[in-house]
Each structure stands twice: as C-alpha cells, then as structure tokens.
Amino acid sequence: MLKIKKGDNVEIIAGKDRGKRGEVIAVSPSNGTVTVKKLNMVTRHKKARQMGQKGERITIEAPINISNVALVCPHTDKPTRVGFVVKEGVKIRVSKKSGKEIE
C-alpha cells in the first residue's frame, strides 16, 4: 500500500519547485514517481506530421520522485510523514504530525 495516492495534496520538498503545493494526478508505483498538477512543468517539441501542419511546443507535467514530495496533513495544513494503523482489520493512513487519520 502506497503512502501517497491520487487526489492527495502534497508539498514538494526538493527540487526546482520546492515549497509549492499541488494535487496528485497520477501515481506510478513501479517507477516510484508521482505527477503533480501544474508543477514540474517541462517543454516538449512536437514535430509537424503532415504537409501544412506546424510543429509546436507543449508544456506538460513531468513525474517527480515520490521521496521528493510530502503529504500535506488536512488537519494541520503542514507537510507530514505517513504511518499506518490497523483498525478492525483495515489498514488506515495516519499523519505522523497530528496523529489523526487521513481520508
């Protein structure tokens, strides 16, 4: 079970966008990366494929290593580490900073 899921709010703790916050739009467990909405934007050049069509530059979100982001606790609004607690046979994510469970 991953500590960060799609739809979570995270803060970037390392890299060019350090300190910025955003929503996770994709998680890749096999690569250990997450993609955050409107952050870590990179420019890609798209080649013209047909006669008369123009090439263009598009900006997209690039994946970030999961170790470079921290989950934002919904209770304290601060970045926190994530732990797990088993309640009634169900594994629940818990904020290390506030001790409260994360939805």
C-alpha positions in Angstrom: 0.0 0.0 0.0 1.4 3.4 -1.0 1.6 6.3 1.3 0.6 8.9 -1.3 -2.5 8.4 -3.5 -4.1 10.1 -6.5 -6.1 13.1 -5.3 -3.9 13.8 -2.3 -2.5 17.3 -1.7 1.3 17.3 -1.5 4.2 19.7 -1.0 7.4 19.5 -3.0 10.3 19.3 -0.5 13.2 19.1 -3.0 13.9 20.4 -6.5 13.1 23.5 -8.5 9.5 23.8 -7.3 10.4 23.4 -3.6 7.7 24.7 -1.2 5.0 24.6 -3.8 1.8 22.6 -3.3 -0.5 20.7 -5.7 -2.8 17.8 -6.2 -1.5 14.4 -7.3 -2.9 13.5 -10.7 -1.0 10.2 -11.2 1.0 7.7 -9.2 3.4 5.2 -10.7 4.3 2.6 -8.0 6.7 0.7 -10.3 8.8 3.8 -11.0 8.3 5.3 -7.6 7.1 8.6 -9.0 4.1 10.9 -8.8 2.8 13.6 -11.1 1.5 16.8 -9.5 -1.0 19.1 -11.2 0.6 22.3 -12.6 4.1 21.6 -11.1 7.4 20.4 -12.6 6.3 21.6 -16.0 8.6 20.7 -18.9 8.5 21.8 -22.6 8.2 19.1 -25.3 8.6 19.9 -29.0 6.0 18.3 -31.3 7.0 17.7 -34.9 4.8 18.5 -37.8 3.4 15.2 -39.2 1.5 16.3 -42.3 2.1 18.9 -45.0 0.8 22.3 -44.0 0.8 21.3 -40.3 3.0 23.3 -38.0 5.2 22.0 -35.2 4.6 23.2 -31.7 5.9 23.4 -28.2 3.7 21.9 -25.5 4.2 22.0 -21.7 3.3 19.0 -19.6 3.7 17.9 -16.0 6.7 15.6 -15.5 6.8 12.9 -12.9 8.6 13.6 -9.6 10.3 11.0 -7.4 8.0 10.1 -4.5 10.8 10.8 -2.0 10.7 14.5 -3.1 7.1 15.1 -2.0 5.4 15.1 1.4 1.8 14.7 2.1 0.0 17.8 3.5 -1.9 16.9 6.6 -5.5 18.0 6.2 -5.8 18.8 9.9 -2.7 20.9 10.5 -2.1 22.1 6.8 1.6 21.2 7.2 3.7 18.6 5.4 3.9 15.3 7.3 5.1 11.8 7.1 2.6 9.0 6.8 2.2 5.9 9.0 -0.3 3.1 9.1 -2.6 1.7 11.8 -4.7 -1.4 11.6 -8.3 -0.9 12.9 -10.8 -3.7 12.7 -8.7 -5.5 10.1 -8.5 -2.4 7.8 -5.2 -0.6 7.2 -5.6 3.2 7.7 -3.2 6.0 6.8 -2.3 8.2 9.8 -0.5 11.6 9.9 2.7 11.4 12.0 2.4 15.1 12.9 -1.1 15.2 14.2 -1.7 11.5 14.9 -5.1 11.7 13.1 -6.2 9.5 10.3 -6.1 10.7 6.7 -9.2 10.2 4.4 
